[in-house]
Amino acid sequence: MKLHVAMVLGLCTLSLASAQDRFPQLPADQMTDVQKKVVADIVAGPRGSFVGPFVPLLRSPDLENRLQKVGEYLRFGAAIGRRNTEFVILITARSWSQQFEWGQHAPIAQKEGIKPETIAAIADGRRPANMTDEEDMLYNFADELLRNKTVSEPTFARVKAKFGEQGVIDLTGLMGYYTTLAMIMNVAQTPGEAGAPRLPEFPR
């Protein structure tokens, strides 16, 4: 693990870096002790690597330290379960056209059991057909919240009945967390990783 951390700290450029990247990886000799500790903590945690949103976030290490702990819970321990968590992350990533987020989580979602045709529909901005009951209620919740900035009473009641009050809050927090990461990476122009799945571009 120490070798892994040292390698991360010693790299000036990762696969993420590019000419357009506004916040590329910081060289170790330009990091403060606080920044180095944040990198080490993230690498030693369940994510196991220091990539994507964590690179630009390192410019504000206290924010990153707090935010990544929230994200660790939401990604790995949210009350809606890991499979559903990945499903909702994809919907959120698509809403922000966030390539890194999509590239990271589309393969994970498929491993968790989300059907490839469901993933493809979300990538295209279409409502997936033949969703499970849980996917259907979570899609409705996420779609309403993203479009209307709130959710209807029937949608709220359905999710609450299935996942409880904690599930509703965890689901909402999950979308907020991945929206925050998407916003940061869109501002930073963080590129997707080479060879990762990519979202089709929507007309702008």
ZIUR-V546968 format. One record per residue. RES is the residue in three letters. D_FIRST is the distance of its C-alpha to the first C-alpha in whole Angstrom. Layout:
res | d_first
RES | D_FIRST
RES | D_FIRST
//
This chain:
res | d_first
MET | 0
LYS | 4
LEU | 5
HIS | 5
VAL | 6
ALA | 9
MET | 10
VAL | 11
LEU | 12
GLY | 14
LEU | 16
CYS | 19
THR | 20
LEU | 18
SER | 20
LEU | 21
ALA | 23
SER | 27
ALA | 30
GLN | 31
ASP | 28
ARG | 29
PHE | 25
PRO | 23
GLN | 20
LEU | 20
PRO | 19
ALA | 17
ASP | 20
GLN | 22
MET | 19
THR | 20
ASP | 18
VAL | 19
GLN | 18
LYS | 14
LYS | 14
VAL | 15
VAL | 12
ALA | 9
ASP | 11
ILE | 12
VAL | 8
ALA | 7
GLY | 10
PRO | 12
ARG | 13
GLY | 9
SER | 11
PHE | 13
VAL | 16
GLY | 20
PRO | 21
PHE | 18
VAL | 19
PRO | 23
LEU | 22
LEU | 20
ARG | 24
SER | 24
PRO | 21
ASP | 23
LEU | 24
GLU | 21
ASN | 19
ARG | 22
LEU | 23
GLN | 19
LYS | 20
VAL | 23
GLY | 22
GLU | 19
TYR | 22
LEU | 24
ARG | 22
PHE | 21
GLY | 23
ALA | 27
ALA | 30
ILE | 31
GLY | 28
ARG | 25
ARG | 28
ASN | 30
THR | 28
GLU | 27
PHE | 30
VAL | 31
ILE | 28
LEU | 30
ILE | 33
THR | 32
ALA | 30
ARG | 34
SER | 36
TRP | 34
SER | 33
GLN | 30
GLN | 28
PHE | 25
GLU | 25
TRP | 27
GLY | 25
GLN | 22
HIS | 24
ALA | 27
PRO | 25
ILE | 23
ALA | 27
GLN | 28
LYS | 26
GLU | 27
GLY | 30
ILE | 32
LYS | 34
PRO | 34
GLU | 38
THR | 37
ILE | 34
ALA | 36
ALA | 39
ILE | 36
ALA | 35
ASP | 39
GLY | 40
ARG | 42
ARG | 42
PRO | 41
ALA | 43
ASN | 43
MET | 40
THR | 40
ASP | 41
GLU | 38
GLU | 37
ASP | 41
MET | 40
LEU | 37
TYR | 38
ASN | 41
PHE | 40
ALA | 37
ASP | 40
GLU | 42
LEU | 40
LEU | 39
ARG | 43
ASN | 45
LYS | 42
THR | 43
VAL | 44
SER | 47
GLU | 48
PRO | 48
THR | 44
PHE | 43
ALA | 45
ARG | 44
VAL | 40
LYS | 41
ALA | 43
LYS | 40
PHE | 37
GLY | 38
GLU | 38
GLN | 34
GLY | 34
VAL | 36
ILE | 34
ASP | 31
LEU | 32
THR | 34
GLY | 31
LEU | 28
MET | 31
GLY | 31
TYR | 27
TYR | 27
THR | 30
THR | 29
LEU | 26
ALA | 28
MET | 31
ILE | 28
MET | 27
ASN | 30
VAL | 31
ALA | 28
GLN | 29
THR | 26
PRO | 26
GLY | 25
GLU | 23
ALA | 25
GLY | 26
ALA | 25
PRO | 28
ARG | 30
LEU | 33
PRO | 37
GLU | 38
PHE | 41
PRO | 44
ARG | 44
//
